[in-house]
Amino acid sequence: QVQLAESGGGLVQPGGSLRLSCAASGGIFSIGAMAWYRQAPGKQRELVATITRGKSTNYADSVKGRFTISRDNAKNTVYLQMNNLKPEDTAVYYCNVNQFGEAFWGQGTPVTVSA
């Protein structure tokens, strides 16, 4: 069973930056795609960014040019660098990884963007 530990969330002013991290541990054999999702209060969970094992990336239109997803395969860790944060980025951010077709989720880390 893969366990995911997220960190890096918090309170930031509009225009500020945060870096989220998610480290996988446990029954790791070969992690495939990794992703970040977010869920704002009263809204459905949405995909923010994905990265393949080969480091190809995709982003939601709302974060393109502001967020950068990256990964360290040796450390089984995925990152989300978030710049120029906006109040609408406020949400709980969840890490997601895929191994042999099975998806695993982190517990979520809250991000609040407010003056």
Secondary structure as UniProt FT lines:
FT   STRAND          2..7
FT   STRAND          10..12
FT   TURN            14..15
FT   STRAND          18..26
FT   STRAND          34..39
FT   TURN            41..42
FT   STRAND          46..51
FT   TURN            53..54
FT   STRAND          57..59
FT   TURN            61..66
FT   STRAND          67..72
FT   TURN            73..76
FT   STRAND          77..82
FT   HELIX           87..89
FT   STRAND          91..99
FT   TURN            100..101
FT   STRAND          102..105
FT   STRAND          109..113
//
